[in-house]
Amino acid sequence: MLPTELLYSEEGEWVRLENGFAYIGIALPFAERLGRLLEVELPQKGEEIEQTIEMGTIEGERSFKELFAPLSGRVEEINGDAIENSELILQDPYGDGWLLKISVLDREELDTLLSSEDMEIILEKIKELEGGEEFDEFDE
């Protein structure tokens, strides 16, 4: 079950609004598919990211995921703890495992994001397409 207070992109990134900023992370079902995380690449502080455009990557033992910006904004902070200890992304994806803190450039983009209920529907569709297996279980 995904946290209901967050918003989600179709690609699996989550957004939490807090004190005028947006925190961005990766939803646990998408992170689990990667296996043990090996490397995280993110934009630098001060860079601008654009909604739906690739903003980084996460490499795991089983898979590789491109990260797409769920919102346009300027990177205010990178979670160095999550980069140095990528297990945080799996252990606490919606808390200490956040990736970026941004200043949102276009608040209207929030309307394009999904609720947790909508994201659960997408996860179910993916599960069906993969033959009914659990979303986080697959073979390469």
HELIX and SHEET records of a PDB file:
HELIX    1   1 LEU A   28  GLU A   32  1                                   5    
HELIX    2   2 GLY A   80  GLU A   84  1                                   5    
HELIX    3   3 GLU A   87  GLN A   91  1                                   5    
HELIX    4   4 ARG A  107  THR A  112  5                                   6    
HELIX    5   5 SER A  116  LEU A  129  1                                  14    
SHEET    1   A 6 LEU A   7  TYR A   8  0                                        
SHEET    2   A 6 GLU A  13  GLU A  18 -1                                        
SHEET    3   A 6 PHE A  21  ILE A  26 -1                                        
SHEET    4   A 6 LEU A 100  VAL A 104 -1                                        
SHEET    5   A 6 GLY A  73  ILE A  78 -1                                        
SHEET    6   A 6 GLU A  48  ILE A  49 -1                                        
SHEET    1   B 3 LEU A  37  GLU A  41  0                                        
SHEET    2   B 3 GLU A  54  GLY A  60 -1                                        
SHEET    3   B 3 PHE A  64  PHE A  68 -1                                        
END                                                                             
